[in-house]
Amino acid sequence: MSAQTLAIAAAELAATQGLYKILKFQDLGGTLTPPSDDPSDWWEPENLTHRAELHGIMASADNFFDAITAWTKAAHQASARNRRATDGRPDCPYNGQGLAPGATPNPAA
């Protein structure tokens, strides 16, 4: 799954309102899981929240709308991590910097 796929899915969900947000999330292949009704599961905090999962990113909140919104935020952060603003390629830590101290200006080929 590419960063572009995440960004497109997050943008589509951010632009959708109301009940259509839930339907769009499921159309994209997302899974929505309600809180567990079984009292034996209530000791685990993640079983008491609504969960949204799509493209390997999972988010949880008090209701499905907030869970999808939390997923959208997580997808934006995951797709924007270490990317250049202009072309989307991974950012190089040496981009635009000079040579390291003690390095030869013309290395042997």
N, C-alpha and C positions, 0 to 999 in steps of 0.2 A: 504494500500500500504506500503510495507516494504522498509527499507533502501536498502536492496539488490536489489529490483526491480528498484529503482531509479539509483543505481550505474551501473547496467547492461545496462539500457537504455542509460545513459549518456556515457558509454564506447562505446557502439555500434555507437552512433551518432558522437562521437569524432573520431572514426576510419573511418567514411564514408566521402567521398569527393564529391564536386560538386553537381550536381542536385540530385544525389542519396541520399544526406543528407536530402533533402526535402521529397523525396519519403519514406525513412526509417522512418522519423519522423511521417509521416502520417500512415505508416504501423504499427507503435507502438501504434496508436490510438490518436495521437496528432492532435490538431486543429490549423491551421494557418489562421489568420484573417488579411486581408489587411487594409490599411487606408480607412476611410470613404470618399465617393465621395460627400456626402451631405454637402453643405456649412453650414447648421445649426448645424452640429456636430463639426465643426472646432474649436470652442472655447474650447473644451475639449482636452487637450494635448494627452491623450491616444488614441484618435481617429485619430491622425495624424501619428501613427507609425504602423509598422507591429508587430503583436503579435503572440506568440507561447505558447500554453498551453497543458500540458500533466501531468497526475498524480497529479493534483491539484497545479502545479507550473506554473506560468505565467511569461513570460519575453517579453520585447519589444525592438525594435531597428529600424534602418532606412531601413533595408531590411530583407527578410526572412532568409538569411544565417546568418546574425548577430543576429537575434532573436533566432534562434536555438542554436547558439553558446552561447548566454546569458543564454538560458534555461539550456544548458549543465553545465555551471558554477554554476548556482543556484541549480541544481540537485546534483552536487558534494558536494556543501556546505551543503545541506539539509541531504544528506546521511551520511556525515562524522561528523555531529554535535554530540558531546558527545558520541563518540563510541571508544572502545578500538581498538588499531591497530591490535591485534592478533586474536580476535575471533568475533568482531562486537557487543558484548553485550554492553548495556548502561554503561557508566562509572560512578562509584560510587564516590561521593565526599569524602568518608572516606577510599578509597582504598589505602592501604599501610601506613596509618597514625596511630599514636599511639592513646591511649585512650584520651578522652577529659579531661581537667583539672578538678580535683575533682571527677572523676568517680571511682567507685570501681573496682579493678582489676578482681574480680570474682563475677559477679552479681548473685543474687539469681534466681533460675530457676522457 
